[in-house]
Amino acid sequence: MGKTDGKFKERASRFFNGIGSFVKKYELAFFAFGFLVIAALMRVSYFDFRSNDYNNFLKGWFEEIKALGGFRGFGSAVGDYTPMYKYIITVMTYFPFEPLYMYKTVSCLFDAITAVFSGLIVRRATKSDVKALAAYAIALFAPSVFLNSAVWAQCDSIFTCFSVISLWLILKDKSHAAMAVYAVSFSFKIQAVFFAPAIAVSILRRKVKLTSLAFFFAAYFLCAVPAMIAGMKFTDALFGAYIKQVGEYSNMTYGAANLYQMLPAGFADEKLLNMFLFFAVGVTCIFCVLLYRGNYPDTDENVILISYLSALILPFVLPKMHERYFYLSDIFGLLFAFCFINKSYIPFATGYCSMRVVVKYLFDPAETKMKYINLSYVMLAAIVLLCLFAYKRLSEGGEKRLLCGEDRPSNSR
């Protein structure tokens, strides 16, 4: 009896030690799964919320595409979104579920994918599994992220997800794939243009190959092919949604905490809008030229810094911006924070401004003591601090390289 008890205890000990070793080996994966479950429960708790955008637009688009016969309606001009998003809506019409839940589920799935690639980028840049896990978790729980998908039923997580994957591929020096994925991002929403200046800098500095642009145009064209086959005009399939969106709006700003909150209310004029549009183009060109000419190494941290600058400055200086248009900068700001911990107060400030205007739009549309202009001042101060930090870091990098007698390589690490 004693021998039997001893063998049993020995086997039980080996069994539990094995479980302990297994858990220890994959503990970060268990934590990641736990965060995902909590994030999912948090989102589902608000799935019944119906925003004005859903009631006035998304629901009607779903019903109209379903009435057209699903896939037979690919070529329709329903709504002002691109063919890529209408493909998703079309697939949704074949499922017997509440459309509100399906819209939100799709966006929430891309929340999770964005979080995964955010963690991968931070892991690559910092060489820390713990920081990667933290970045993944924060991306899941960031207010502007879950408010956009689970509450608002918007799809900014989709284009942002592909932009983040594109950044990850750029860091891995897979420029052809990066440009193809970026084309998918752009084919979902025009707001992917906020990443374009950073990509232009990477092309000018030969971090991304110029020939990779062919993959961008090919992928963008392929995204529109199903709509063209279904009967949509060539130009409409490629640019129709963007032309419609640009022409729909005439105000300087639509709730975004940007430069144009500093103008008097109702201050809008077509010529002024055009002038400020050219102003934004000029700022973007200055941004690209200065960063292209900089003598600094193209490290992962510097590429992330430039991407954050790009996604933050462009919606700040462009007119006609909406509340959620700083979404991409929120994610890039998260990546920046883990690369430059001592400057994490900058993305915290910009993320707060981004979140605050979204909360006001969703839950407090009436006039309150919260002033958009105050948030725009905070955003401006954060951008100035970020630009000063970028100038110091990138110019110091160049000076150190010059002192060492090194020329800037085309693709340094």
C-alpha positions as CSV (number, residue, x, y, z in Angstrom):
1,M,0.0,0.0,0.0
2,G,2.9,2.3,0.8
3,K,4.5,1.7,-2.6
4,T,1.3,2.4,-4.3
5,D,0.8,5.7,-2.5
6,G,4.3,6.7,-3.3
7,K,3.9,6.1,-7.0
8,F,0.7,7.9,-7.0
9,K,2.2,10.9,-5.3
10,E,5.2,10.9,-7.7
11,R,2.9,10.8,-10.7
12,A,0.7,13.5,-9.3
13,S,3.7,15.6,-8.6
14,R,5.0,15.1,-12.2
15,F,1.6,15.9,-13.6
16,F,1.2,19.2,-11.7
17,N,4.8,20.2,-12.3
18,G,4.1,19.6,-16.0
19,I,1.0,21.8,-15.9
20,G,3.0,24.4,-14.0
21,S,5.8,24.4,-16.6
22,F,3.3,24.6,-19.4
23,V,1.5,27.5,-17.8
24,K,4.8,29.2,-17.1
25,K,6.0,28.7,-20.7
26,Y,2.8,30.2,-22.2
27,E,1.7,32.5,-19.4
28,L,1.8,35.6,-21.7
29,A,-0.5,33.8,-24.1
30,F,-2.9,33.0,-21.2
31,F,-2.8,36.7,-20.1
32,A,-3.4,37.8,-23.7
33,F,-6.4,35.5,-24.0
34,G,-7.8,36.7,-20.6
35,F,-7.5,40.3,-21.8
36,L,-9.3,39.4,-25.0
37,V,-12.2,37.8,-23.1
38,I,-12.6,40.8,-20.8
39,A,-12.4,43.2,-23.8
40,A,-15.0,41.2,-25.6
41,L,-17.4,41.2,-22.6
42,M,-16.9,45.0,-22.3
43,R,-17.8,45.5,-25.9
44,V,-20.8,43.2,-25.9
45,S,-22.3,45.1,-22.9
46,Y,-22.8,48.1,-25.3
47,F,-23.9,46.2,-28.4
48,D,-27.5,47.5,-28.0
49,F,-26.5,51.1,-28.3
50,R,-27.7,52.7,-31.5
51,S,-25.8,55.8,-32.6
52,N,-27.2,58.5,-34.9
53,D,-24.9,57.2,-37.7
54,Y,-26.3,53.7,-37.4
55,N,-29.9,54.9,-37.4
56,N,-29.5,57.4,-40.2
57,F,-27.0,55.6,-42.5
58,L,-25.7,52.1,-41.7
59,K,-29.0,50.5,-41.1
60,G,-30.5,51.9,-44.3
61,W,-27.4,50.8,-46.3
62,F,-27.8,47.3,-45.0
63,E,-31.5,47.2,-45.9
64,E,-31.0,48.7,-49.4
65,I,-28.2,46.2,-50.3
66,K,-30.2,43.3,-49.0
67,A,-33.2,44.5,-51.1
68,L,-31.0,44.7,-54.2
69,G,-30.2,41.0,-53.8
70,G,-27.0,40.9,-51.9
71,F,-24.1,40.1,-54.3
72,R,-26.2,41.4,-57.2
73,G,-26.0,44.8,-55.5
74,F,-22.2,45.0,-55.6
75,G,-22.4,47.6,-58.4
76,S,-24.9,49.8,-56.6
77,A,-24.1,53.4,-55.4
78,V,-25.5,52.8,-52.0
79,G,-24.1,55.2,-49.3
80,D,-20.9,57.1,-49.5
81,Y,-18.5,54.3,-48.4
82,T,-16.1,52.4,-50.7
83,P,-16.8,49.1,-52.4
84,M,-14.6,47.3,-49.9
85,Y,-16.8,48.1,-47.0
86,K,-19.9,47.4,-49.0
87,Y,-18.6,43.9,-49.7
88,I,-18.6,43.4,-46.0
89,I,-22.2,44.7,-45.7
90,T,-23.2,42.5,-48.6
91,V,-21.8,39.4,-46.9
92,M,-23.6,40.4,-43.7
93,T,-27.0,40.4,-45.5
94,Y,-26.8,36.6,-45.9
95,F,-26.7,36.0,-42.1
96,P,-30.0,36.0,-40.0
97,F,-28.6,38.3,-37.3
98,E,-29.4,41.8,-36.1
99,P,-27.4,44.1,-38.5
100,L,-26.4,46.3,-35.6
101,Y,-24.6,43.4,-33.9
102,M,-23.0,42.3,-37.2
103,Y,-21.6,45.8,-37.9
104,K,-20.2,46.0,-34.4
105,T,-18.8,42.4,-34.4
106,V,-16.9,43.0,-37.6
107,S,-15.3,46.2,-36.3
108,C,-14.5,44.5,-32.9
109,L,-12.7,41.6,-34.7
110,F,-10.4,44.2,-36.3
111,D,-9.9,45.8,-32.9
112,A,-8.4,42.4,-31.8
113,I,-6.2,42.1,-34.9
114,T,-4.9,45.7,-34.5
115,A,-4.1,44.9,-30.9
116,V,-2.1,41.8,-31.9
117,F,0.0,43.7,-34.5
118,S,0.5,46.6,-32.1
119,G,2.0,44.1,-29.7
120,L,4.2,42.6,-32.4
121,I,5.5,46.1,-33.4
122,V,6.3,46.9,-29.8
123,R,7.9,43.5,-29.3
124,R,10.1,44.2,-32.3
125,A,11.0,47.8,-31.3
126,T,11.6,47.1,-27.6
127,K,12.6,43.4,-27.5
128,S,10.3,43.1,-24.5
129,D,7.5,40.5,-24.3
130,V,6.0,42.3,-21.3
131,K,5.8,45.6,-23.1
132,A,4.3,43.8,-26.1
133,L,1.6,42.3,-23.9
134,A,0.9,45.7,-22.4
135,A,0.6,47.4,-25.8
136,Y,-1.8,44.6,-26.9
137,A,-3.9,45.1,-23.8
138,I,-4.0,48.9,-24.0
139,A,-4.9,48.7,-27.7
140,L,-7.9,46.6,-26.7
141,F,-9.0,48.8,-23.9
142,A,-8.2,52.3,-25.3
143,P,-11.5,54.3,-25.0
144,S,-11.4,55.7,-28.6
145,V,-11.0,52.1,-29.9
146,F,-13.9,50.4,-28.2
147,L,-16.1,53.5,-28.4
148,N,-15.7,53.5,-32.2
149,S,-16.5,49.8,-32.8
150,A,-18.7,48.6,-29.9
151,V,-20.6,51.8,-29.3
152,W,-20.6,53.8,-32.5
153,A,-20.6,50.8,-35.0
154,Q,-18.0,52.7,-37.0
155,C,-15.4,50.9,-39.1
156,D,-12.2,52.9,-38.4
157,S,-10.7,49.9,-36.9
158,I,-10.6,48.2,-40.3
159,F,-8.5,50.8,-42.2
160,T,-6.4,51.3,-39.1
161,C,-5.7,47.6,-38.8
162,F,-4.3,47.4,-42.3
163,S,-2.2,50.6,-41.8
164,V,-0.7,49.1,-38.6
165,I,0.0,45.8,-40.5
166,S,1.6,47.9,-43.3
167,L,3.8,49.7,-40.7
168,W,4.8,46.3,-39.3
169,L,5.8,45.1,-42.7
170,I,7.8,48.3,-43.4
171,L,9.8,47.6,-40.2
172,K,10.5,44.1,-41.4
173,D,11.7,45.5,-44.8
174,K,8.9,43.8,-46.7
175,S,8.1,46.9,-48.7
176,H,6.1,45.2,-51.5
177,A,3.8,43.5,-49.1
178,A,3.6,46.7,-47.0
179,M,2.4,48.8,-50.0
180,A,-0.1,46.1,-51.0
181,V,-1.6,46.1,-47.5
182,Y,-1.6,49.9,-47.3
183,A,-3.6,49.9,-50.5
184,V,-6.2,47.7,-48.8
185,S,-6.3,50.2,-45.9
186,F,-6.8,53.1,-48.4
187,S,-9.5,51.2,-50.2
188,F,-11.5,51.1,-47.1
189,K,-11.3,54.7,-46.0
190,I,-9.7,57.8,-47.3
191,Q,-8.5,58.6,-43.7
192,A,-5.7,56.1,-44.4
193,V,-4.1,59.2,-46.1
194,F,-3.0,60.3,-42.6
195,F,-0.3,57.6,-42.9
196,A,0.8,58.6,-46.4
197,P,3.3,61.3,-45.4
198,A,5.2,58.8,-43.3
199,I,5.2,56.3,-46.2
200,A,6.4,59.1,-48.6
201,V,9.3,59.7,-46.3
202,S,10.1,56.0,-46.2
203,I,10.1,55.9,-50.0
204,L,12.3,59.0,-50.3
205,R,14.7,57.6,-47.8
206,R,14.6,54.2,-49.7
207,K,13.3,52.4,-46.6
208,V,10.5,51.4,-48.9
209,K,11.4,50.6,-52.5
210,L,10.0,52.9,-55.2
211,T,9.0,49.9,-57.2
212,S,6.7,48.9,-54.3
213,L,4.2,51.6,-55.5
214,A,3.3,49.2,-58.3
215,F,2.0,46.8,-55.7
216,F,0.0,49.6,-54.1
217,F,-1.8,50.5,-57.3
218,A,-2.3,46.8,-58.3
219,A,-3.8,45.9,-54.9
220,Y,-6.0,49.1,-54.9
221,F,-7.3,48.2,-58.4
222,L,-8.0,44.6,-57.4
223,C,-10.1,45.8,-54.4
224,A,-12.4,47.5,-56.8
225,V,-12.7,44.7,-59.4
226,P,-15.7,42.9,-57.9
227,A,-17.7,46.2,-57.9
228,M,-16.8,46.8,-61.6
229,I,-17.7,43.2,-62.5
230,A,-21.1,43.9,-60.9
231,G,-21.6,46.9,-63.1
232,M,-20.2,49.9,-61.2
233,K,-18.5,52.4,-63.3
234,F,-14.7,52.2,-63.4
235,T,-14.2,55.7,-61.9
236,D,-16.9,55.2,-59.3
237,A,-15.4,51.9,-58.2
238,L,-12.0,53.5,-57.7
239,F,-12.7,57.0,-56.6
240,G,-16.5,57.6,-56.4
241,A,-16.9,57.3,-52.6
242,Y,-14.0,59.6,-52.0
243,I,-15.3,62.3,-54.4
244,K,-18.7,62.0,-52.8
245,Q,-17.3,62.3,-49.3
246,V,-15.2,65.4,-50.1
247,G,-18.1,67.1,-51.7
248,E,-20.6,66.3,-48.9
249,Y,-19.1,68.6,-46.2
250,S,-18.6,72.3,-46.2
251,N,-17.7,73.2,-42.6
252,M,-14.2,73.9,-41.4
253,T,-14.5,71.1,-38.8
254,Y,-17.0,68.5,-37.6
255,G,-16.1,68.2,-33.9
256,A,-12.4,67.3,-34.4
257,A,-10.0,68.9,-31.8
258,N,-8.0,70.5,-34.5
259,L,-6.8,73.9,-35.8
260,Y,-10.2,75.0,-37.1
261,Q,-11.8,75.0,-33.7
262,M,-9.9,78.2,-33.1
263,L,-11.9,80.0,-35.8
264,P,-15.2,81.7,-35.0
265,A,-18.3,79.4,-35.1
266,G,-19.9,79.2,-38.6
267,F,-16.7,80.5,-40.1
268,A,-16.9,78.7,-43.5
269,D,-16.4,79.7,-47.1
270,E,-15.6,77.6,-50.2
271,K,-12.5,79.7,-51.0
272,L,-11.3,79.6,-47.5
273,L,-11.7,75.8,-47.4
274,N,-9.7,75.5,-50.5
275,M,-7.0,77.8,-49.1
276,F,-6.7,75.8,-45.9
277,L,-6.6,72.6,-48.0
278,F,-3.6,73.9,-49.8
279,F,-2.2,75.1,-46.5
280,A,-2.4,71.5,-45.3
281,V,-0.8,70.2,-48.4
282,G,2.1,72.7,-47.9
283,V,2.5,71.6,-44.3
284,T,2.7,68.0,-45.4
285,C,5.3,68.8,-48.1
286,I,7.4,70.6,-45.5
287,F,7.1,67.6,-43.2
288,C,8.2,65.2,-45.9
289,V,11.1,67.3,-47.1
290,L,12.5,68.0,-43.7
291,L,12.4,64.4,-42.6
292,Y,13.7,63.1,-46.0
293,R,16.8,65.4,-45.7
294,G,17.4,64.5,-42.1
295,N,20.6,62.6,-41.4
296,Y,19.4,60.0,-38.9
297,P,19.2,56.2,-38.9
298,D,16.0,54.6,-40.0
299,T,15.5,52.6,-36.8
300,D,12.2,51.1,-35.8
301,E,11.8,53.7,-33.2
302,N,12.3,56.6,-35.6
303,V,9.9,55.1,-38.2
304,I,7.3,54.8,-35.5
305,L,7.9,58.4,-34.4
306,I,7.5,59.7,-37.9
307,S,4.3,57.6,-38.4
308,Y,2.8,59.1,-35.2
309,L,3.8,62.6,-36.4
310,S,2.1,62.0,-39.7
311,A,-1.1,60.6,-38.3
312,L,-1.3,63.5,-35.8
313,I,-0.4,66.5,-37.8
314,L,-2.4,65.8,-40.9
315,P,-5.9,65.7,-39.3
316,F,-4.9,68.7,-37.2
317,V,-4.2,70.9,-40.2
318,L,-6.8,69.5,-42.6
319,P,-10.3,71.1,-42.8
320,K,-13.5,69.1,-42.7
321,M,-12.3,66.7,-40.1
322,H,-14.7,64.6,-37.9
323,E,-14.4,63.6,-34.3
324,R,-13.0,60.1,-34.9
325,Y,-10.3,61.2,-37.4
326,F,-7.5,61.0,-34.8
327,Y,-8.2,57.3,-34.4
328,L,-5.0,56.3,-36.3
329,S,-2.9,58.7,-34.3
330,D,-4.3,57.1,-31.1
331,I,-2.9,53.7,-32.2
332,F,0.4,55.1,-33.5
333,G,0.7,57.1,-30.3
334,L,0.4,53.9,-28.3
335,L,3.4,52.4,-30.2
336,F,5.3,55.7,-29.7
337,A,4.7,55.6,-26.0
338,F,6.3,52.2,-25.5
339,C,9.3,53.2,-27.6
340,F,9.8,56.5,-25.7
341,I,8.4,55.9,-22.2
342,N,9.6,59.3,-20.9
343,K,7.5,61.1,-23.6
344,S,4.3,59.0,-23.1
345,Y,2.5,62.0,-21.7
346,I,2.2,63.3,-25.3
347,P,0.1,60.4,-26.7
348,F,-1.8,60.4,-23.4
349,A,-2.8,64.1,-24.1
350,T,-3.6,63.6,-27.7
351,G,-5.5,60.4,-26.9
352,Y,-7.6,62.1,-24.3
353,C,-8.6,64.9,-26.7
354,S,-9.5,62.3,-29.3
355,M,-11.6,60.3,-26.8
356,R,-13.3,63.4,-25.3
357,V,-14.8,64.7,-28.6
358,V,-16.0,61.2,-29.4
359,V,-17.7,60.9,-26.0
360,K,-19.4,64.3,-26.5
361,Y,-20.7,63.3,-29.9
362,L,-22.1,59.9,-28.7
363,F,-23.4,60.8,-25.3
364,D,-23.6,64.6,-25.0
365,P,-24.5,66.2,-28.3
366,A,-26.1,69.2,-26.5
367,E,-24.1,72.3,-25.6
368,T,-22.1,71.8,-22.4
369,K,-19.3,73.6,-20.5
370,M,-16.8,71.4,-22.5
371,K,-15.3,73.6,-25.2
372,Y,-13.8,72.1,-28.3
373,I,-11.4,75.0,-28.5
374,N,-9.8,74.0,-25.2
375,L,-9.1,70.5,-26.5
376,S,-7.6,71.9,-29.7
377,Y,-5.2,74.0,-27.6
378,V,-4.2,70.8,-25.7
379,M,-3.7,69.0,-29.0
380,L,-1.6,71.9,-30.4
381,A,0.6,72.0,-27.3
382,A,1.1,68.2,-27.6
383,I,2.0,68.5,-31.3
384,V,4.5,71.2,-30.6
385,L,6.1,69.1,-27.9
386,L,6.2,66.1,-30.2
387,C,7.8,68.2,-33.0
388,L,10.5,69.5,-30.6
389,F,11.2,66.0,-29.4
390,A,11.4,64.7,-33.0
391,Y,13.7,67.6,-34.0
392,K,16.0,67.0,-31.1
393,R,16.1,63.2,-31.5
394,L,16.5,63.1,-35.3
395,S,19.0,66.0,-35.5
396,E,21.1,64.5,-32.6
397,G,21.1,61.2,-34.4
398,G,22.5,62.9,-37.5
399,E,25.1,64.8,-35.6
400,K,26.4,61.6,-33.9
401,R,26.6,59.9,-37.3
402,L,28.5,62.9,-38.8
403,L,31.0,62.9,-35.9
404,C,31.6,59.2,-36.6
405,G,32.3,60.1,-40.2
406,E,29.4,57.9,-41.5
407,D,27.1,58.7,-44.4
408,R,23.4,57.9,-44.2
409,P,22.8,54.4,-45.5
410,S,19.8,53.7,-47.6
411,N,18.3,51.2,-45.2
412,S,20.1,51.4,-41.8
413,R,19.1,49.6,-38.7
